[in-house]
């Protein structure tokens, strides 16, 4: 069994390397659709935490270049 262990490890490493090198390109970052998420806050829209959630969603949208868009629902609309 001890002699088979290095052979099994070598075969496993070879298979993983072969599988990892097989993909060519994929989708381009500019062509990807934006990710749209919803975020629920049970506080009313005038509450500080609900306002901060809206600002947070805008910051995420700006930092991701518009690729992540978060819609904030406040006042327990989704719960």
N, C-alpha and C positions, 0 to 999 in steps of 0.2 A: 504494500500500500504506500510505503514511503517513496518508492521510486515512481509511482504514478502521480503523486502530488505535484512535482515540478512540471510534469508534462501537462497536467490539467490546467495549471496556472498559466502556462505558456499559451495553450490553446485559447483559454478565456481572454487573455490579453490580446491575442491576435484577432479574435472575433470582435471584441469591443473596438479595437483600432480600425478594423475593416468597416464596421457599421458606422463609426463616427466620421469616416472620411468619404462616405458615399454620397452625401447630399451636396448638391451644387446650388449655391446662391439662395434660393427661396424667394420670398417676397421682399420687395424693396420697402424701406421704411416710409418713403414718401407716398407709396401707393396703398398703404394700409388704411383701413377704415378706422375712424376714431372710436374709442371705447366709450360707451355711454353708460353711466352709473346713476343710481338714485340713492339719496341719503335722507333718512327720516330723522327729524328732531321733534320730540314731543312738546317742546316749549313753544309758546306763541311766537309769531313772527317778530314782535317787538322786543322779545327777550334778548339779552346780550349773547347768550349761547347760540340762538338761532341766527343772529346777525353775523356772528363769528363763523358759523358754518357756511354761510354764503360767501364770506370773504375767503375762507379756506378753499372752497370750490373754485373760485375765480383764480386763486393763486396756483392751484393744481393745473388748471387749464392753461395758464400763462407759462408755467414751468415745463409743461409737456408739449408746448407748441400747438395746442388745440387737439392733441391726440387723445386726451382723457377729458371727458366732459361729465361733470357731476351736476345733477339736478337736485336741489335741496327742497324737501317738503317739510314745512314746519307746522306746528299746531296739531300734531298727531293725525295728519291726513291719511297716512298709510298704515297706521296701527289700529 
